[in-house]
Amino acid sequence: MPNLPYLKRYIEPVIPVKMKNLLLPFLCIVACQWAIAQEYRVYKAPRFREEWSKPTDYPDRIVLSFGADAATQASVTWRTDTTVHNALAEIAVADGAPTFWRYGKTLSAKTEQLDASSIEMAKVKAHYHSAVFTDLLPGTTYAYRVGDGTTWSEWIQFSTASDDKDEPFAFLYVGDAQNYILELWARLIREGYRKAPDAKFIIHAGDLVNNAHRDQEWHEWFTAGGFIHSMVPSMSTPGNHEYRAIPEWDGTNAKRRLSVQWRPQFTLPENGPQDLQEIAETVYYTDYQDVRIISLNSNVLQEEQIPWLEKVLSENNKKWTIVTYHHPLFSASEGRENTRLREAWKPLFDKYQVDLALQGHDHSYARGRVSPGENVLDGVNARDKTGTVYVVSVSGGKMYELKQNGWDDYEADRDRAAENTQLFQVIRINGDKLSFESYTATGELYDAFDLEKQADGTNQFIERKSEAIPERRFTNTIPYEDPLPDNLLSILMARYPDHALTRVNARKEAGKLVFAVRMEKDGERLELQIDEDGTIRE
Ligand SMILES: [Fe+2]
């Protein structure tokens, strides 16, 4: 505390009597604020009431997607409680006149029941409704609404892809939302929408939630994105966190299952491998003007997807090819290699000159290529000359450390990286030029490069990272782990010599600070608690 009497005496001679009466309360406020600033701040996690995410007879979780051809096909999915059996979608060419609906049409939607009431994480029974819009006009803004004939959503607008394949457009790509979804992903996706309000679709590269079947997390995802999900079509691919066993259904040691919400709540193109129904609506492609976007499932049946992938790539007559899946071929973080996946898929990316691979999973940012120049020169590995650009990004609040030696283990170049930073990406395509930009959650440019398509189908790579803010790491950003006071650290180090402190989580218990810490030594983990008095509980 500052020495208040001293301050008072010091200021006294120059303060008029009237002001003196105000001075003491003023100094008290300053002192109190100073004391609060010094206080250890523990994050107050929100608690959501269970009924918050339950369906009603009003349409919610409205999400739009394109079909295989984004110029003529779209689909919408929404949720209600199980009292709603009659599901309709209305669609019309949008117009400034409020009566645009006069020239619209009404479609019957398909209704399916999701009964997850016996799953502890879900405890929900709901109806999911989906309508498919076909024969749309290219380059046209439509308005649609969904409902049961009496209860309706608002009219929602979206645009189809142009039939002029060279018309410039932009889209968004985000990595794992996964953690603190409503708390922290909301600001990220909204900033993305603000930065690129003209984005035509959003690629979600897996781990949209943390616990595959937990209905509250899906509700957070829909609430965080709000109307964006219903206006800007989603292209989602599942991550490992969209797969989880359901012991309530399958017993202990059960196989992981795709999130029970996934297929009911998304209507994605069903043009994946026809003989692998297990991965329907996770493996698919959409053509948007001169771009083919391919979603792969990096969780299951990775090798079995190869014949389909080869067919989709070899028959592709689009100028640009973008693939998205969850597990990166070149890991951003330590101990997370996906060697088999790289061996299975990369030869095809090389052979068919995939331009961009948009990935997630590693809770950090990494962007680079496989030394395309070197490979062209020595001719040993000439297939790499296309130089697919690989990106890992993260949009939610969980952060991991980067691999210390970049992509050296892969004989690849990691050209830009970040730690401890929520990011979204805006990708613009304008004829022969693809511009990639990554932005922080506050809208600062974090990374940029261009690809210019050459006559032989390869790309000229133009590095633009110098336009961005300096590199962000754990060492130069706000601490991610809760700081452990020095005196407590000394106590732990004396008790557990040669251990590394790898995680700290502070909370308050009966007014006292308690730190849950993780110590590691030779790969062995020790989880324990230490309170502010130095008492250790193992
Ligand atoms: Fe993941």
Residues whose N, C-alpha, C, O or C-beta is under 5 A from the ligand:
A	BS01	LIG	D207 G239 N240 H241 H361
